[in-house]
Amino acid sequence: MSYYNKVILIGRITRDPEIRFTTSGKSVANFNLAVNRPARTDLPEDQQTADFIKIVAFDKLADFTKTYLKKGRLILVEGELRLQRWQAKDGTNRTTAEIWARDIRFMEKKTVEEDVVPKENSYSREEDEILAPQEHEIDEHDPDEPPF
């Protein structure tokens, strides 16, 4: 049986990624991404809303996020939606949605003020190597405006 589960999000990191390790020694990074909702015409611009989405990265992609991603950075995350279900201490059933990242790309140019200046543009878990920026991926416009 086939299935298709793919999510692509563009947003800003709300805090520096946290990294931890599984019992087998694999690294796992967690961070939240603030993704703006489409603008509503009945709300003023300063009252627009955003969704805060939990992102999880594993292995080399987790190491990449810990090294290069910082709070406030605009990134694109491609991955799959996972629902984590558990029972709380009070006996109620809980569900949390999170995105398991497969690919992360920078969506804005590097700035001089950055402490860590990566030579790469993105990391893809599927390719298992650092990717060089492609000419068509370099962002030449205002990061707050759509790319089209």
Summary of the structure (lengths in Angstrom):
residues: 148
radius of gyration: 16.9
end to end distance: 36.7
largest distance: 53.5
contacts: 348
relative contact order: 0.18
helix: 11%
strand: 43%
